[in-house]
Amino acid sequence: MAAIGVHLGCTSACVAVYKDGRAGVVANDAGDRVTPAVVAYSANEEIVGLAAKQNRIRNISNTVMKVKQILGRSQKCGPWTWLLSNYP
């Protein structure tokens, strides 16, 4: 029997597989076992993970991060105002 576990955190995500009595975390394309939970959009591509995180300063208006922190919150000031005011 095999099982897959997914961790979707506020700042990172990872996937683990349990098979034949052993568990292992799956590495991404860069070989890292944890991927930053960041997505960036441009005119012709979507960038995810570490590349999006490293590029966020140049493309802040088209970069999505910390989405889980605004889920379920009141939208009095709008989600983008809250995100930008809490940007580290």
Phi and psi restraints in degrees (range 20) as a CNS / XPLOR table:
assign (resid 1 and name C) (resid 2 and name N)
       (resid 2 and name CA) (resid 2 and name C) 1.0 -122.0 20.0 2
assign (resid 2 and name N) (resid 2 and name CA)
       (resid 2 and name C) (resid 3 and name N) 1.0 149.2 20.0 2
assign (resid 2 and name C) (resid 3 and name N)
       (resid 3 and name CA) (resid 3 and name C) 1.0 -139.6 20.0 2
assign (resid 3 and name N) (resid 3 and name CA)
       (resid 3 and name C) (resid 4 and name N) 1.0 149.4 20.0 2
assign (resid 3 and name C) (resid 4 and name N)
       (resid 4 and name CA) (resid 4 and name C) 1.0 -120.4 20.0 2
assign (resid 4 and name N) (resid 4 and name CA)
       (resid 4 and name C) (resid 5 and name N) 1.0 133.7 20.0 2
assign (resid 4 and name C) (resid 5 and name N)
       (resid 5 and name CA) (resid 5 and name C) 1.0 -118.5 20.0 2
assign (resid 5 and name N) (resid 5 and name CA)
       (resid 5 and name C) (resid 6 and name N) 1.0 136.9 20.0 2
assign (resid 5 and name C) (resid 6 and name N)
       (resid 6 and name CA) (resid 6 and name C) 1.0 -122.2 20.0 2
assign (resid 6 and name N) (resid 6 and name CA)
       (resid 6 and name C) (resid 7 and name N) 1.0 129.8 20.0 2
assign (resid 6 and name C) (resid 7 and name N)
       (resid 7 and name CA) (resid 7 and name C) 1.0 -109.8 20.0 2
assign (resid 7 and name N) (resid 7 and name CA)
       (resid 7 and name C) (resid 8 and name N) 1.0 116.6 20.0 2
assign (resid 7 and name C) (resid 8 and name N)
       (resid 8 and name CA) (resid 8 and name C) 1.0 -111.8 20.0 2
assign (resid 8 and name N) (resid 8 and name CA)
       (resid 8 and name C) (resid 9 and name N) 1.0 92.5 20.0 2
assign (resid 8 and name C) (resid 9 and name N)
       (resid 9 and name CA) (resid 9 and name C) 1.0 -88.3 20.0 2
assign (resid 9 and name N) (resid 9 and name CA)
       (resid 9 and name C) (resid 10 and name N) 1.0 178.3 20.0 2
assign (resid 9 and name C) (resid 10 and name N)
       (resid 10 and name CA) (resid 10 and name C) 1.0 -69.6 20.0 2
assign (resid 10 and name N) (resid 10 and name CA)
       (resid 10 and name C) (resid 11 and name N) 1.0 -33.7 20.0 2
assign (resid 10 and name C) (resid 11 and name N)
       (resid 11 and name CA) (resid 11 and name C) 1.0 -118.5 20.0 2
assign (resid 11 and name N) (resid 11 and name CA)
       (resid 11 and name C) (resid 12 and name N) 1.0 -12.5 20.0 2
assign (resid 11 and name C) (resid 12 and name N)
       (resid 12 and name CA) (resid 12 and name C) 1.0 -151.7 20.0 2
assign (resid 12 and name N) (resid 12 and name CA)
       (resid 12 and name C) (resid 13 and name N) 1.0 168.2 20.0 2
assign (resid 12 and name C) (resid 13 and name N)
       (resid 13 and name CA) (resid 13 and name C) 1.0 -143.4 20.0 2
assign (resid 13 and name N) (resid 13 and name CA)
       (resid 13 and name C) (resid 14 and name N) 1.0 152.1 20.0 2
assign (resid 13 and name C) (resid 14 and name N)
       (resid 14 and name CA) (resid 14 and name C) 1.0 -155.6 20.0 2
assign (resid 14 and name N) (resid 14 and name CA)
       (resid 14 and name C) (resid 15 and name N) 1.0 163.5 20.0 2
assign (resid 14 and name C) (resid 15 and name N)
       (resid 15 and name CA) (resid 15 and name C) 1.0 -129.4 20.0 2
assign (resid 15 and name N) (resid 15 and name CA)
       (resid 15 and name C) (resid 16 and name N) 1.0 136.6 20.0 2
assign (resid 15 and name C) (resid 16 and name N)
       (resid 16 and name CA) (resid 16 and name C) 1.0 -124.9 20.0 2
assign (resid 16 and name N) (resid 16 and name CA)
       (resid 16 and name C) (resid 17 and name N) 1.0 149.2 20.0 2
assign (resid 16 and name C) (resid 17 and name N)
       (resid 17 and name CA) (resid 17 and name C) 1.0 -123.2 20.0 2
assign (resid 17 and name N) (resid 17 and name CA)
       (resid 17 and name C) (resid 18 and name N) 1.0 131.3 20.0 2
assign (resid 17 and name C) (resid 18 and name N)
       (resid 18 and name CA) (resid 18 and name C) 1.0 -109.4 20.0 2
assign (resid 18 and name N) (resid 18 and name CA)
       (resid 18 and name C) (resid 19 and name N) 1.0 118.5 20.0 2
assign (resid 18 and name C) (resid 19 and name N)
       (resid 19 and name CA) (resid 19 and name C) 1.0 -151.6 20.0 2
assign (resid 19 and name N) (resid 19 and name CA)
       (resid 19 and name C) (resid 20 and name N) 1.0 137.5 20.0 2
assign (resid 19 and name C) (resid 20 and name N)
       (resid 20 and name CA) (resid 20 and name C) 1.0 54.5 20.0 2
assign (resid 20 and name N) (resid 20 and name CA)
       (resid 20 and name C) (resid 21 and name N) 1.0 39.7 20.0 2
assign (resid 20 and name C) (resid 21 and name N)
       (resid 21 and name CA) (resid 21 and name C) 1.0 77.8 20.0 2
assign (resid 21 and name N) (resid 21 and name CA)
       (resid 21 and name C) (resid 22 and name N) 1.0 7.7 20.0 2
assign (resid 21 and name C) (resid 22 and name N)
       (resid 22 and name CA) (resid 22 and name C) 1.0 -128.3 20.0 2
assign (resid 22 and name N) (resid 22 and name CA)
       (resid 22 and name C) (resid 23 and name N) 1.0 145.4 20.0 2
assign (resid 22 and name C) (resid 23 and name N)
       (resid 23 and name CA) (resid 23 and name C) 1.0 -114.5 20.0 2
assign (resid 23 and name N) (resid 23 and name CA)
       (resid 23 and name C) (resid 24 and name N) 1.0 142.3 20.0 2
assign (resid 23 and name C) (resid 24 and name N)
       (resid 24 and name CA) (resid 24 and name C) 1.0 -148.2 20.0 2
assign (resid 24 and name N) (resid 24 and name CA)
       (resid 24 and name C) (resid 25 and name N) 1.0 142.5 20.0 2
assign (resid 24 and name C) (resid 25 and name N)
       (resid 25 and name CA) (resid 25 and name C) 1.0 -87.6 20.0 2
assign (resid 25 and name N) (resid 25 and name CA)
       (resid 25 and name C) (resid 26 and name N) 1.0 131.6 20.0 2
assign (resid 25 and name C) (resid 26 and name N)
       (resid 26 and name CA) (resid 26 and name C) 1.0 -78.9 20.0 2
assign (resid 26 and name N) (resid 26 and name CA)
       (resid 26 and name C) (resid 27 and name N) 1.0 133.0 20.0 2
assign (resid 26 and name C) (resid 27 and name N)
       (resid 27 and name CA) (resid 27 and name C) 1.0 -83.9 20.0 2
assign (resid 27 and name N) (resid 27 and name CA)
       (resid 27 and name C) (resid 28 and name N) 1.0 149.4 20.0 2
assign (resid 27 and name C) (resid 28 and name N)
       (resid 28 and name CA) (resid 28 and name C) 1.0 -85.8 20.0 2
assign (resid 28 and name N) (resid 28 and name CA)
       (resid 28 and name C) (resid 29 and name N) 1.0 -171.9 20.0 2
assign (resid 28 and name C) (resid 29 and name N)
       (resid 29 and name CA) (resid 29 and name C) 1.0 -59.7 20.0 2
assign (resid 29 and name N) (resid 29 and name CA)
       (resid 29 and name C) (resid 30 and name N) 1.0 -30.4 20.0 2
assign (resid 29 and name C) (resid 30 and name N)
       (resid 30 and name CA) (resid 30 and name C) 1.0 -86.2 20.0 2
assign (resid 30 and name N) (resid 30 and name CA)
       (resid 30 and name C) (resid 31 and name N) 1.0 -3.6 20.0 2
assign (resid 30 and name C) (resid 31 and name N)
       (resid 31 and name CA) (resid 31 and name C) 1.0 90.9 20.0 2
assign (resid 31 and name N) (resid 31 and name CA)
       (resid 31 and name C) (resid 32 and name N) 1.0 -0.8 20.0 2
assign (resid 31 and name C) (resid 32 and name N)
       (resid 32 and name CA) (resid 32 and name C) 1.0 -82.9 20.0 2
assign (resid 32 and name N) (resid 32 and name CA)
       (resid 32 and name C) (resid 33 and name N) 1.0 147.2 20.0 2
assign (resid 32 and name C) (resid 33 and name N)
       (resid 33 and name CA) (resid 33 and name C) 1.0 -92.3 20.0 2
assign (resid 33 and name N) (resid 33 and name CA)
       (resid 33 and name C) (resid 34 and name N) 1.0 -10.9 20.0 2
assign (resid 33 and name C) (resid 34 and name N)
       (resid 34 and name CA) (resid 34 and name C) 1.0 -125.1 20.0 2
assign (resid 34 and name N) (resid 34 and name CA)
       (resid 34 and name C) (resid 35 and name N) 1.0 133.3 20.0 2
assign (resid 34 and name C) (resid 35 and name N)
       (resid 35 and name CA) (resid 35 and name C) 1.0 -114.7 20.0 2
assign (resid 35 and name N) (resid 35 and name CA)
       (resid 35 and name C) (resid 36 and name N) 1.0 129.3 20.0 2
assign (resid 35 and name C) (resid 36 and name N)
       (resid 36 and name CA) (resid 36 and name C) 1.0 -58.3 20.0 2
assign (resid 36 and name N) (resid 36 and name CA)
       (resid 36 and name C) (resid 37 and name N) 1.0 137.4 20.0 2
assign (resid 36 and name C) (resid 37 and name N)
       (resid 37 and name CA) (resid 37 and name C) 1.0 -86.6 20.0 2
assign (resid 37 and name N) (resid 37 and name CA)
       (resid 37 and name C) (resid 38 and name N) 1.0 71.3 20.0 2
assign (resid 37 and name C) (resid 38 and name N)
       (resid 38 and name CA) (resid 38 and name C) 1.0 -136.1 20.0 2
assign (resid 38 and name N) (resid 38 and name CA)
       (resid 38 and name C) (resid 39 and name N) 1.0 136.8 20.0 2
assign (resid 38 and name C) (resid 39 and name N)
       (resid 39 and name CA) (resid 39 and name C) 1.0 -129.5 20.0 2
assign (resid 39 and name N) (resid 39 and name CA)
       (resid 39 and name C) (resid 40 and name N) 1.0 134.0 20.0 2
assign (resid 39 and name C) (resid 40 and name N)
       (resid 40 and name CA) (resid 40 and name C) 1.0 -125.2 20.0 2
assign (resid 40 and name N) (resid 40 and name CA)
       (resid 40 and name C) (resid 41 and name N) 1.0 144.6 20.0 2
assign (resid 40 and name C) (resid 41 and name N)
       (resid 41 and name CA) (resid 41 and name C) 1.0 -119.1 20.0 2
assign (resid 41 and name N) (resid 41 and name CA)
       (resid 41 and name C) (resid 42 and name N) 1.0 143.0 20.0 2
assign (resid 41 and name C) (resid 42 and name N)
       (resid 42 and name CA) (resid 42 and name C) 1.0 -132.3 20.0 2
assign (resid 42 and name N) (resid 42 and name CA)
       (resid 42 and name C) (resid 43 and name N) 1.0 -175.4 20.0 2
assign (resid 42 and name C) (resid 43 and name N)
       (resid 43 and name CA) (resid 43 and name C) 1.0 -61.8 20.0 2
assign (resid 43 and name N) (resid 43 and name CA)
       (resid 43 and name C) (resid 44 and name N) 1.0 -30.8 20.0 2
assign (resid 43 and name C) (resid 44 and name N)
       (resid 44 and name CA) (resid 44 and name C) 1.0 -128.8 20.0 2
assign (resid 44 and name N) (resid 44 and name CA)
       (resid 44 and name C) (resid 45 and name N) 1.0 7.1 20.0 2
assign (resid 44 and name C) (resid 45 and name N)
       (resid 45 and name CA) (resid 45 and name C) 1.0 -158.3 20.0 2
assign (resid 45 and name N) (resid 45 and name CA)
       (resid 45 and name C) (resid 46 and name N) 1.0 162.7 20.0 2
assign (resid 45 and name C) (resid 46 and name N)
       (resid 46 and name CA) (resid 46 and name C) 1.0 -115.2 20.0 2
assign (resid 46 and name N) (resid 46 and name CA)
       (resid 46 and name C) (resid 47 and name N) 1.0 134.1 20.0 2
assign (resid 46 and name C) (resid 47 and name N)
       (resid 47 and name CA) (resid 47 and name C) 1.0 -117.7 20.0 2
assign (resid 47 and name N) (resid 47 and name CA)
       (resid 47 and name C) (resid 48 and name N) 1.0 135.6 20.0 2
assign (resid 47 and name C) (resid 48 and name N)
       (resid 48 and name CA) (resid 48 and name C) 1.0 -127.0 20.0 2
assign (resid 48 and name N) (resid 48 and name CA)
       (resid 48 and name C) (resid 49 and name N) 1.0 162.3 20.0 2
assign (resid 48 and name C) (resid 49 and name N)
       (resid 49 and name CA) (resid 49 and name C) 1.0 71.8 20.0 2
assign (resid 49 and name N) (resid 49 and name CA)
       (resid 49 and name C) (resid 50 and name N) 1.0 -141.9 20.0 2
assign (resid 49 and name C) (resid 50 and name N)
       (resid 50 and name CA) (resid 50 and name C) 1.0 -60.8 20.0 2
assign (resid 50 and name N) (resid 50 and name CA)
       (resid 50 and name C) (resid 51 and name N) 1.0 -39.6 20.0 2
assign (resid 50 and name C) (resid 51 and name N)
       (resid 51 and name CA) (resid 51 and name C) 1.0 -61.6 20.0 2
assign (resid 51 and name N) (resid 51 and name CA)
       (resid 51 and name C) (resid 52 and name N) 1.0 -41.0 20.0 2
assign (resid 51 and name C) (resid 52 and name N)
       (resid 52 and name CA) (resid 52 and name C) 1.0 -67.9 20.0 2
assign (resid 52 and name N) (resid 52 and name CA)
       (resid 52 and name C) (resid 53 and name N) 1.0 -39.3 20.0 2
assign (resid 52 and name C) (resid 53 and name N)
       (resid 53 and name CA) (resid 53 and name C) 1.0 -64.3 20.0 2
assign (resid 53 and name N) (resid 53 and name CA)
       (resid 53 and name C) (resid 54 and name N) 1.0 -42.3 20.0 2
assign (resid 53 and name C) (resid 54 and name N)
       (resid 54 and name CA) (resid 54 and name C) 1.0 -70.0 20.0 2
assign (resid 54 and name N) (resid 54 and name CA)
       (resid 54 and name C) (resid 55 and name N) 1.0 -25.2 20.0 2
assign (resid 54 and name C) (resid 55 and name N)
       (resid 55 and name CA) (resid 55 and name C) 1.0 -95.4 20.0 2
assign (resid 55 and name N) (resid 55 and name CA)
       (resid 55 and name C) (resid 56 and name N) 1.0 -0.3 20.0 2
assign (resid 55 and name C) (resid 56 and name N)
       (resid 56 and name CA) (resid 56 and name C) 1.0 -63.6 20.0 2
assign (resid 56 and name N) (resid 56 and name CA)
       (resid 56 and name C) (resid 57 and name N) 1.0 -29.3 20.0 2
assign (resid 56 and name C) (resid 57 and name N)
       (resid 57 and name CA) (resid 57 and name C) 1.0 -67.8 20.0 2
assign (resid 57 and name N) (resid 57 and name CA)
       (resid 57 and name C) (resid 58 and name N) 1.0 -39.3 20.0 2
assign (resid 57 and name C) (resid 58 and name N)
       (resid 58 and name CA) (resid 58 and name C) 1.0 -78.3 20.0 2
assign (resid 58 and name N) (resid 58 and name CA)
       (resid 58 and name C) (resid 59 and name N) 1.0 -20.4 20.0 2
assign (resid 58 and name C) (resid 59 and name N)
       (resid 59 and name CA) (resid 59 and name C) 1.0 -133.6 20.0 2
assign (resid 59 and name N) (resid 59 and name CA)
       (resid 59 and name C) (resid 60 and name N) 1.0 42.9 20.0 2
assign (resid 59 and name C) (resid 60 and name N)
       (resid 60 and name CA) (resid 60 and name C) 1.0 -62.0 20.0 2
assign (resid 60 and name N) (resid 60 and name CA)
       (resid 60 and name C) (resid 61 and name N) 1.0 -34.3 20.0 2
assign (resid 60 and name C) (resid 61 and name N)
       (resid 61 and name CA) (resid 61 and name C) 1.0 -71.1 20.0 2
assign (resid 61 and name N) (resid 61 and name CA)
       (resid 61 and name C) (resid 62 and name N) 1.0 -18.7 20.0 2
assign (resid 61 and name C) (resid 62 and name N)
       (resid 62 and name CA) (resid 62 and name C) 1.0 -116.9 20.0 2
assign (resid 62 and name N) (resid 62 and name CA)
       (resid 62 and name C) (resid 63 and name N) 1.0 23.4 20.0 2
assign (resid 62 and name C) (resid 63 and name N)
       (resid 63 and name CA) (resid 63 and name C) 1.0 -114.5 20.0 2
assign (resid 63 and name N) (resid 63 and name CA)
       (resid 63 and name C) (resid 64 and name N) 1.0 132.0 20.0 2
assign (resid 63 and name C) (resid 64 and name N)
       (resid 64 and name CA) (resid 64 and name C) 1.0 -111.9 20.0 2
assign (resid 64 and name N) (resid 64 and name CA)
       (resid 64 and name C) (resid 65 and name N) 1.0 125.1 20.0 2
assign (resid 64 and name C) (resid 65 and name N)
       (resid 65 and name CA) (resid 65 and name C) 1.0 -152.5 20.0 2
assign (resid 65 and name N) (resid 65 and name CA)
       (resid 65 and name C) (resid 66 and name N) 1.0 164.4 20.0 2
assign (resid 65 and name C) (resid 66 and name N)
       (resid 66 and name CA) (resid 66 and name C) 1.0 57.7 20.0 2
assign (resid 66 and name N) (resid 66 and name CA)
       (resid 66 and name C) (resid 67 and name N) 1.0 33.3 20.0 2
assign (resid 66 and name C) (resid 67 and name N)
       (resid 67 and name CA) (resid 67 and name C) 1.0 -65.6 20.0 2
assign (resid 67 and name N) (resid 67 and name CA)
       (resid 67 and name C) (resid 68 and name N) 1.0 -39.4 20.0 2
assign (resid 67 and name C) (resid 68 and name N)
       (resid 68 and name CA) (resid 68 and name C) 1.0 -62.6 20.0 2
assign (resid 68 and name N) (resid 68 and name CA)
       (resid 68 and name C) (resid 69 and name N) 1.0 -25.1 20.0 2
assign (resid 68 and name C) (resid 69 and name N)
       (resid 69 and name CA) (resid 69 and name C) 1.0 -72.9 20.0 2
assign (resid 69 and name N) (resid 69 and name CA)
       (resid 69 and name C) (resid 70 and name N) 1.0 -19.3 20.0 2
assign (resid 69 and name C) (resid 70 and name N)
       (resid 70 and name CA) (resid 70 and name C) 1.0 -102.3 20.0 2
assign (resid 70 and name N) (resid 70 and name CA)
       (resid 70 and name C) (resid 71 and name N) 1.0 -7.7 20.0 2
assign (resid 70 and name C) (resid 71 and name N)
       (resid 71 and name CA) (resid 71 and name C) 1.0 -63.4 20.0 2
assign (resid 71 and name N) (resid 71 and name CA)
       (resid 71 and name C) (resid 72 and name N) 1.0 130.7 20.0 2
assign (resid 71 and name C) (resid 72 and name N)
       (resid 72 and name CA) (resid 72 and name C) 1.0 81.3 20.0 2
assign (resid 72 and name N) (resid 72 and name CA)
       (resid 72 and name C) (resid 73 and name N) 1.0 1.5 20.0 2
assign (resid 72 and name C) (resid 73 and name N)
       (resid 73 and name CA) (resid 73 and name C) 1.0 -87.0 20.0 2
assign (resid 73 and name N) (resid 73 and name CA)
       (resid 73 and name C) (resid 74 and name N) 1.0 157.4 20.0 2
assign (resid 73 and name C) (resid 74 and name N)
       (resid 74 and name CA) (resid 74 and name C) 1.0 -65.7 20.0 2
assign (resid 74 and name N) (resid 74 and name CA)
       (resid 74 and name C) (resid 75 and name N) 1.0 140.8 20.0 2
assign (resid 74 and name C) (resid 75 and name N)
       (resid 75 and name CA) (resid 75 and name C) 1.0 -100.9 20.0 2
assign (resid 75 and name N) (resid 75 and name CA)
       (resid 75 and name C) (resid 76 and name N) 1.0 36.7 20.0 2
assign (resid 75 and name C) (resid 76 and name N)
       (resid 76 and name CA) (resid 76 and name C) 1.0 -59.9 20.0 2
assign (resid 76 and name N) (resid 76 and name CA)
       (resid 76 and name C) (resid 77 and name N) 1.0 -41.3 20.0 2
assign (resid 76 and name C) (resid 77 and name N)
       (resid 77 and name CA) (resid 77 and name C) 1.0 -106.5 20.0 2
assign (resid 77 and name N) (resid 77 and name CA)
       (resid 77 and name C) (resid 78 and name N) 1.0 -1.6 20.0 2
assign (resid 77 and name C) (resid 78 and name N)
       (resid 78 and name CA) (resid 78 and name C) 1.0 89.5 20.0 2
assign (resid 78 and name N) (resid 78 and name CA)
       (resid 78 and name C) (resid 79 and name N) 1.0 146.1 20.0 2
assign (resid 78 and name C) (resid 79 and name N)
       (resid 79 and name CA) (resid 79 and name C) 1.0 -66.1 20.0 2
assign (resid 79 and name N) (resid 79 and name CA)
       (resid 79 and name C) (resid 80 and name N) 1.0 -34.4 20.0 2
assign (resid 79 and name C) (resid 80 and name N)
       (resid 80 and name CA) (resid 80 and name C) 1.0 -72.1 20.0 2
assign (resid 80 and name N) (resid 80 and name CA)
       (resid 80 and name C) (resid 81 and name N) 1.0 -35.2 20.0 2
assign (resid 80 and name C) (resid 81 and name N)
       (resid 81 and name CA) (resid 81 and name C) 1.0 -61.9 20.0 2
assign (resid 81 and name N) (resid 81 and name CA)
       (resid 81 and name C) (resid 82 and name N) 1.0 -44.2 20.0 2
assign (resid 81 and name C) (resid 82 and name N)
       (resid 82 and name CA) (resid 82 and name C) 1.0 -64.8 20.0 2
assign (resid 82 and name N) (resid 82 and name CA)
       (resid 82 and name C) (resid 83 and name N) 1.0 -44.4 20.0 2
assign (resid 82 and name C) (resid 83 and name N)
       (resid 83 and name CA) (resid 83 and name C) 1.0 -62.5 20.0 2
assign (resid 83 and name N) (resid 83 and name CA)
       (resid 83 and name C) (resid 84 and name N) 1.0 -46.2 20.0 2
assign (resid 83 and name C) (resid 84 and name N)
       (resid 84 and name CA) (resid 84 and name C) 1.0 -68.8 20.0 2
assign (resid 84 and name N) (resid 84 and name CA)
       (resid 84 and name C) (resid 85 and name N) 1.0 -32.4 20.0 2
assign (resid 84 and name C) (resid 85 and name N)
       (resid 85 and name CA) (resid 85 and name C) 1.0 -72.9 20.0 2
assign (resid 85 and name N) (resid 85 and name CA)
       (resid 85 and name C) (resid 86 and name N) 1.0 -19.6 20.0 2
assign (resid 85 and name C) (resid 86 and name N)
       (resid 86 and name CA) (resid 86 and name C) 1.0 -109.2 20.0 2
assign (resid 86 and name N) (resid 86 and name CA)
       (resid 86 and name C) (resid 87 and name N) 1.0 16.3 20.0 2
assign (resid 86 and name C) (resid 87 and name N)
       (resid 87 and name CA) (resid 87 and name C) 1.0 -73.2 20.0 2
assign (resid 87 and name N) (resid 87 and name CA)
       (resid 87 and name C) (resid 88 and name N) 1.0 128.7 20.0 2
